[in-house]
């Protein structure tokens, strides 16, 4: 991650934490106040991203891990209840039972 991306990320987090709407101008103002030089497109890029996404969701889903199918399902699901449905599906999955040697009719010491 470049310094420009990191500065814009921190600026967006600061604005979110204070309950201030995240705009390109406000991100640029915070970055400038921190004496960080960023390319002019970064604040606008971050503002557009966060305009369509909820920053709170991005923060809470950061170490979500799992397979790619879970990520695709979460992205394709409706925003209102899609995340809850994905979590419920994950919890319902049962791990396959391990087969023992007794099930096969022989053991290691026969």
N, C-alpha and C positions, 0 to 999 in steps of 0.2 A: 504494500500500500504506500502510495506516495505521500509526501508531506502535504500536498494540496488536498488530497482526499481526506487525510486524517484531520486537517484543520477544519474542513467543511463538516466532517462527521461530528467533531466536538462542538462546533458552533450549533449544529442542528440539535444535538443533545442538550446543550445549554438552553436554547430557545424552548425546547419541549419541556424541560424541567421547570422553567419559569412560567409555563402556560401561555407563551407568546406564539402567535401563528408563525409558521416557518415560511419565510419568503427569501428570494434570492438577495434582495437588498439587505435584509437583516443578517443573513449569513455573511455577506460581504463586509458589512459593518463590523461584525464580531471578529472576523479574520483580520481585518485591517487594524483593529484595536489591539490584536495580539501580535502585531508586527510580523505577520506571515504573508509572504507573497504567493498568491495563487493565480493560476490562469483564469481569465474572466469567465470561462464557460462552467467552471466547477460549481459556483453557488447556484446558478440557474439549473444545472443538472440535478443537484441535490434537492432543490425546492420542487422541481417537477416530480421527482421520485416520491417525495414525501407528501405531495399533494394527492397522489393516488393510493398511497399506502399509509396505514396507521403505524406510526413510529413505535407505539407501545407493543404492537404485535411483532414488529421486527426485533425488538429488544428481548421479548420473552421467548421467541422461537430460535434464538441464536444457538444453542448447543443441542438442538432437537435431534440430531443424528438420525440414523436409520437408513434404510435403503432409498434409492431414487424414486421408487413407486410411491412412498409416503409423501415426498415432496411434490410430486406431480399431482397426487390426489388432493393435497392441501391447496395447491394453486388452482386446480380446476373446480374445487368446491365453492359454493356460494359463500360470500364473506360473512353472512349472518350466522349460520349454524354449521358451516362446512368444517371448521376446525374441530368442533366438538364431535362431529360424526367420525372424523378420521381418528381421533383419540379413542373413541369407543371401539372402533374396528380393531385397533392395535391391541387393546386390552382383551378382546374376545379370542384372539388367536391363542391356540394352545400349542405348546411345543410338542413335537413328536416324541412318543415314548421310545426309550432306548430298548433295543431288542437284547434279550439276554441269551446266553448259550442254551439255557433250558428250553427256550422256545424252538430251537433248531433241532433238538433231539440229540445233541452231543455236547460235551464239555471239553475243556482243555486237558483234563487228566484222565479221560476214558481210554 
